[in-house]
Amino acid sequence: MTTTCRLEKISPANFDVATGLRVRPDQEHLVAPVVKSLAEAYVHPGTAWPRLILDGDRPVGFLMAYFDIDFAGNGKGTDIRSGLWRLNIAAGEQGRGYGRFAVECVAAEIRRRGGTRLTTTWHPGEGGPEGFYLGLGFRPTGETSGDQTVGELKLLQM
């Protein structure tokens, strides 16, 4: 990874590049394709935060964060969370620090909005991203979301 990494809003100019990003074939069952994420972002415009991850001008991944959702989904609003909804690092770009960069960017945006924790989910089991998330300091909450493990990273205020 170079020091020229940045996030870019999804736009008509980069839509085809973003939707063309693919994870490794053995990971396709672990994360939704970018096009599905963008469809979800369209129907959740106040919540979803989709971004293309670039190293210089080279697309290397996609992330989508969410902000201030009722995580319990019970309509009571007693469990409001923000976090990482999707992370797709292109097959040939994995292991170069782009995933860490993406999580750090989401953490910074949550902090900027006054948040103190970052929530994400992952598919447990062999070949999944659990080791990646645990290595960044996420800890399982003991909850599940569907068939996924819920993890949380406490954020220090800067």
C-alpha positions as CSV (number, residue, x, y, z in Angstrom):
1,M,0.0,0.0,0.0
2,T,1.3,3.4,-0.8
3,T,0.6,6.6,1.1
4,T,-1.8,7.9,-1.6
5,C,-4.8,5.9,-0.5
6,R,-8.1,7.7,-0.4
7,L,-11.8,7.1,-0.4
8,E,-14.0,8.5,-3.2
9,K,-17.8,8.8,-3.4
10,I,-19.5,6.5,-5.9
11,S,-20.4,8.6,-8.9
12,P,-21.4,8.0,-12.6
13,A,-17.7,8.4,-13.4
14,N,-16.6,5.5,-11.2
15,F,-19.7,3.3,-11.0
16,D,-18.5,0.7,-13.6
17,V,-15.1,0.5,-11.9
18,A,-16.7,0.0,-8.5
19,T,-19.2,-2.6,-9.7
20,G,-16.4,-4.4,-11.5
21,L,-14.4,-5.1,-8.3
22,R,-14.3,-8.7,-7.3
23,V,-13.0,-10.5,-4.2
24,R,-11.3,-13.9,-4.6
25,P,-13.6,-16.6,-5.9
26,D,-13.3,-18.5,-2.6
27,Q,-14.6,-15.4,-0.8
28,E,-17.6,-14.7,-2.9
29,H,-20.0,-16.4,-0.5
30,L,-18.7,-14.3,2.4
31,V,-19.5,-10.8,1.1
32,A,-22.2,-9.3,-1.2
33,P,-21.1,-8.0,-4.6
34,V,-20.6,-4.2,-4.9
35,V,-23.7,-3.8,-7.1
36,K,-25.9,-5.2,-4.3
37,S,-24.3,-2.8,-1.8
38,L,-25.0,0.1,-4.1
39,A,-28.6,-1.0,-4.5
40,E,-28.9,-1.1,-0.7
41,A,-27.3,2.3,-0.5
42,Y,-29.9,3.6,-2.9
43,V,-32.8,2.5,-0.7
44,H,-31.1,3.6,2.5
45,P,-29.6,7.0,1.5
46,G,-29.6,8.5,5.0
47,T,-27.8,5.5,6.5
48,A,-25.4,4.0,3.9
49,W,-22.0,5.5,3.1
50,P,-20.6,3.7,0.1
51,R,-17.0,4.5,-1.0
52,L,-14.5,3.3,-3.6
53,I,-11.0,2.7,-2.1
54,L,-8.3,4.0,-4.3
55,D,-4.5,3.8,-4.2
56,G,-3.5,6.7,-6.3
57,D,-5.9,6.4,-9.2
58,R,-6.0,2.6,-9.0
59,P,-9.2,1.1,-7.6
60,V,-8.4,-1.5,-4.9
61,G,-11.6,-2.0,-3.0
62,F,-15.0,-0.9,-1.9
63,L,-16.5,-0.2,1.5
64,M,-19.9,0.7,2.8
65,A,-20.4,2.1,6.3
66,Y,-23.7,2.8,8.0
67,F,-24.5,5.5,10.6
68,D,-27.0,5.7,13.4
69,I,-29.1,2.6,12.8
70,D,-31.5,0.9,15.2
71,F,-29.3,-2.2,15.4
72,A,-31.9,-4.2,17.3
73,G,-34.5,-3.3,14.7
74,N,-37.3,-3.2,17.2
75,G,-38.2,0.4,16.6
76,K,-37.4,1.5,20.1
77,G,-34.1,3.2,19.2
78,T,-32.4,2.0,22.3
79,D,-29.5,0.3,20.4
80,I,-28.2,2.9,17.9
81,R,-25.0,1.9,16.2
82,S,-22.7,2.8,13.4
83,G,-20.2,0.6,11.6
84,L,-18.8,-1.2,8.6
85,W,-21.5,-2.8,6.5
86,R,-19.4,-4.1,3.6
87,L,-15.7,-4.5,2.8
88,N,-14.7,-5.8,-0.6
89,I,-10.9,-5.7,-1.3
90,A,-10.1,-6.7,-4.9
91,A,-8.7,-10.2,-5.3
92,G,-5.3,-9.1,-6.4
93,E,-5.0,-6.4,-3.8
94,Q,-5.5,-8.3,-0.6
95,G,-2.8,-8.4,2.1
96,R,-1.5,-5.0,1.3
97,G,-3.1,-3.0,4.1
98,Y,-6.2,-1.7,2.2
99,G,-8.6,-3.4,4.5
100,R,-7.0,-1.8,7.5
101,F,-7.0,1.5,5.8
102,A,-10.8,1.1,5.1
103,V,-11.6,0.3,8.7
104,E,-9.5,3.2,9.9
105,C,-11.4,5.6,7.6
106,V,-14.8,4.3,8.8
107,A,-13.6,4.7,12.4
108,A,-12.5,8.2,11.7
109,E,-15.9,9.1,10.2
110,I,-17.7,7.6,13.2
111,R,-15.5,9.6,15.6
112,R,-16.1,12.7,13.5
113,R,-19.9,12.1,14.0
114,G,-19.4,11.7,17.8
115,G,-19.4,7.9,17.9
116,T,-17.4,5.8,20.3
117,R,-17.7,2.3,18.8
118,L,-17.6,0.6,15.4
119,T,-19.8,-2.4,14.8
120,T,-19.3,-4.9,12.0
121,T,-20.3,-8.5,11.2
122,W,-18.5,-11.4,9.6
123,H,-19.2,-15.0,8.5
124,P,-17.5,-17.3,11.1
125,G,-15.4,-20.2,10.1
126,E,-12.5,-21.2,8.0
127,G,-11.6,-18.9,5.2
128,G,-13.6,-16.0,6.7
129,P,-12.4,-12.6,7.8
130,E,-12.6,-13.2,11.5
131,G,-8.8,-13.2,12.0
132,F,-8.6,-9.9,10.1
133,Y,-11.1,-8.2,12.3
134,L,-9.8,-9.7,15.6
135,G,-6.3,-8.5,14.6
136,L,-7.6,-5.0,14.3
137,G,-9.0,-5.1,17.8
138,F,-12.6,-6.1,17.2
139,R,-14.2,-8.2,19.8
140,P,-17.2,-10.5,19.4
141,T,-20.2,-9.1,21.3
142,G,-21.9,-12.5,21.7
143,E,-24.6,-11.4,19.3
144,T,-25.3,-12.7,15.8
145,S,-26.9,-11.0,12.9
146,G,-28.5,-13.7,10.8
147,D,-25.7,-16.3,10.5
148,Q,-22.9,-13.7,11.1
149,T,-20.9,-12.9,14.2
150,V,-21.3,-9.3,15.5
151,G,-18.0,-7.6,16.5
152,E,-17.3,-4.3,18.0
153,L,-14.3,-2.0,18.1
154,K,-14.1,0.6,20.9
155,L,-13.0,4.0,19.4
156,L,-10.8,6.3,21.3
157,Q,-11.7,10.0,20.8
158,M,-9.0,12.0,19.1
